[in-house]
Amino acid sequence: MNEGIKTIIYPVQDLEKAKTLFGRLLGVEPIADAPYYVGYDIGDQHVGLDPNGHRHGQNGPTAYHDVDDIEGTMKALLEAGAETVQDIKDVGGGKRTAVLKDQNGNIIGLTQNP
């Protein structure tokens, strides 16, 4: 089941500058603040800053659909013509993500919570 988009990740070049900008935009302190990722929670929305996103093919924000079965959803999207950008990986605490792109080059993120 798809729970909708609950996570948006921005690829950034300069994490410190992005952290300052998004901190002011969102008006909250980060809940995760590491050299490899900064994340903010606002209600049930998560906004993340990824300094490695560009290296993984992300050229703009990626919206992540919160799904119950990441393998099944990824398989269905691949069968419908999507391509894998980033295979399923555990990003900590059992949370898993994957990134695909559709036939038009649009990036589609998937996330599954433990």
Phi, psi and chi 1 to 4 in degrees:
 res  aa     phi    psi   chi1   chi2   chi3   chi4
   1 MET       -  138.5  178.9  172.6  162.8      -
   2 ASN   -94.0  123.0 -171.6  -32.7      -      -
   3 GLU   -91.7    1.6  -55.6  -93.8  -26.4      -
   4 GLY    95.9 -179.3      -      -      -      -
   5 ILE   -86.0  118.2  -63.6  169.0      -      -
   6 LYS  -121.9   -7.3  -65.7 -174.1  177.6 -178.9
   7 THR  -135.4  134.9  -57.6      -      -      -
   8 ILE  -128.4  126.0  -59.8  172.7      -      -
   9 ILE  -114.5  129.0  -53.7  -66.5      -      -
  10 TYR  -103.5  126.8  -69.1   85.1      -      -
  11 PRO   -75.8  135.1   28.2  -31.6      -      -
  12 VAL  -131.4  149.4  -61.1      -      -      -
  13 GLN   -87.0  -43.7  -60.4  -71.8  -21.1      -
  14 ASP  -117.8  101.6 -174.6  -39.4      -      -
  15 LEU   -62.7  -40.5 -171.5   58.1      -      -
  16 GLU   -65.1  -44.4  -73.1  -56.3  -47.8      -
  17 LYS   -64.8  -41.7  -74.0 -177.7 -179.7  178.3
  18 ALA   -64.8  -39.0      -      -      -      -
  19 LYS   -62.6  -40.7 -174.0  166.5   79.2  170.1
  20 THR   -63.4  -47.8  -61.9      -      -      -
  21 LEU   -62.7  -50.2 -175.5  141.7      -      -
  22 PHE   -70.3  -30.9  -82.5   87.3      -      -
  23 GLY   -60.9  -41.2      -      -      -      -
  24 ARG   -72.4  -40.0  -70.3 -176.3 -176.4  167.2
  25 LEU   -62.6  -47.9  170.8   67.0      -      -
  26 LEU   -85.5  -23.3  -57.2  172.0      -      -
  27 GLY    72.1   21.0      -      -      -      -
  28 VAL  -135.7  160.3  -63.8      -      -      -
  29 GLU   -81.8  151.1  -67.1  -64.5  -43.8      -
  30 PRO   -66.6  146.6   11.5  -14.6      -      -
  31 ILE   -90.9  -19.2   57.9  135.8      -      -
  32 ALA  -132.9  129.5      -      -      -      -
  33 ASP  -143.0   91.9 -170.0   -9.6      -      -
  34 ALA  -132.7  163.1      -      -      -      -
  35 PRO   -62.4  -19.1  -18.1   26.1      -      -
  36 TYR  -104.2   -5.0   55.6   86.6      -      -
  37 TYR  -173.8  138.4 -174.1   78.7      -      -
  38 VAL  -127.4  131.1  173.1      -      -      -
  39 GLY  -133.3  144.6      -      -      -      -
  40 TYR  -124.7  143.0  -58.4   85.7      -      -
  41 ASP  -114.0  130.0  -78.2  -13.8      -      -
  42 ILE  -131.0  105.5  -59.2  167.6      -      -
  43 GLY    62.3 -127.8      -      -      -      -
  44 ASP  -100.9   16.6   63.2   -6.3      -      -
  45 GLN  -102.1  135.8  178.3   72.3   51.8      -
  46 HIS  -114.5  131.3 -177.7   78.7      -      -
  47 VAL  -119.5  125.3  175.6      -      -      -
  48 GLY  -121.9  153.9      -      -      -      -
  49 LEU  -118.5  121.8  -51.5  174.2      -      -
  50 ASP  -119.3  108.5 -177.7   -3.4      -      -
  51 PRO   -71.8   -7.6   27.6  -33.6      -      -
  52 ASN  -107.0    1.2  -60.8  -55.4      -      -
  53 GLY   -58.8  -41.3      -      -      -      -
  54 HIS   -62.4  -37.3  -71.8  100.7      -      -
  55 ARG   -65.7  -22.6  -74.4 -165.9  -34.5 -138.0
  56 HIS   -99.8   19.4  -64.4  117.2      -      -
  57 GLY    86.1   10.4      -      -      -      -
  58 GLN   -95.2  114.2  -65.1  169.8  -71.1      -
  59 ASN  -102.9    0.0  -65.4  -40.7      -      -
  60 GLY  -162.1 -175.4      -      -      -      -
  61 PRO   -59.3  143.4  -14.6   23.5      -      -
  62 THR  -116.0  123.8  -60.4      -      -      -
  63 ALA   -88.1  128.7      -      -      -      -
  64 TYR  -105.4  122.0  -76.1   79.5      -      -
  65 HIS   -82.3  127.9  -63.3  -98.3      -      -
  66 ASP   -82.8  112.6 -163.5   -9.8      -      -
  67 VAL  -120.9  157.7  -60.9      -      -      -
  68 ASP   -83.0  -29.0  -69.0  -23.3      -      -
  69 ASP  -133.9   89.8  177.0    8.8      -      -
  70 ILE   -65.1  -37.7 -163.3  166.2      -      -
  71 GLU   -63.5  -48.7  -74.9   92.9   -4.4      -
  72 GLY   -64.1  -40.9      -      -      -      -
  73 THR   -66.2  -43.9  -57.0      -      -      -
  74 MET   -62.2  -43.4 -171.4  166.3  179.7      -
  75 LYS   -60.3  -45.0 -178.9  177.9 -175.7 -125.3
  76 ALA   -62.5  -40.3      -      -      -      -
  77 LEU   -69.4  -38.8  -65.7  176.0      -      -
  78 LEU   -63.8  -41.5  -68.7  170.1      -      -
  79 GLU   -64.6  -26.5  -71.5  171.8   -6.3      -
  80 ALA   -88.0    2.6      -      -      -      -
  81 GLY   111.8    0.1      -      -      -      -
  82 ALA   -71.3  161.9      -      -      -      -
  83 GLU  -121.2  147.0  -64.1  176.9   36.1      -
  84 THR   -76.6  129.8  -58.9      -      -      -
  85 VAL  -100.9  -44.9  173.2      -      -      -
  86 GLN  -140.3  120.5  178.9 -177.4   13.8      -
  87 ASP   -66.3  169.8 -152.7   -3.2      -      -
  88 ILE   -60.9  131.0  -62.0  168.7      -      -
  89 LYS  -143.5  151.5   70.6  175.6 -174.7  176.0
  90 ASP   -83.9  124.6 -171.2  -48.5      -      -
  91 VAL  -104.6   11.5  -65.7      -      -      -
  92 GLY   121.1  138.6      -      -      -      -
  93 GLY    65.9   19.3      -      -      -      -
  94 GLY    86.7   -4.9      -      -      -      -
  95 LYS   -74.0  132.0 -177.6  173.3 -172.6  167.4
  96 ARG  -121.0  144.4  -60.0 -177.5  -41.1  149.4
  97 THR  -132.6  160.8   65.4      -      -      -
  98 ALA  -152.2  155.5      -      -      -      -
  99 VAL  -132.4  132.7  179.3      -      -      -
 100 LEU  -127.4  172.3  -59.3   97.4      -      -
 101 LYS  -135.6  146.8   67.7  178.1  175.1  179.1
 102 ASP   -85.6 -176.7   69.9    9.7      -      -
 103 GLN   -64.8  -17.0  -59.9   90.8  -32.3      -
 104 ASN   -98.0    3.4  -63.0  -63.8      -      -
 105 GLY    86.7    4.3      -      -      -      -
 106 ASN   -72.4  135.2  -63.4  -55.2      -      -
 107 ILE   -84.8  134.1  -60.8  -64.9      -      -
 108 ILE  -125.5  119.7  -59.3  166.8      -      -
 109 GLY   -99.4  146.3      -      -      -      -
 110 LEU  -124.7  142.9  -58.7  175.7      -      -
 111 THR  -140.8  143.0 -174.2      -      -      -
 112 GLN  -131.3  123.6  179.8 -178.7  -20.3      -
 113 ASN   -85.3  154.1  -69.3  -54.7      -      -
 114 PRO   -65.6      -   18.7  -23.1      -      -
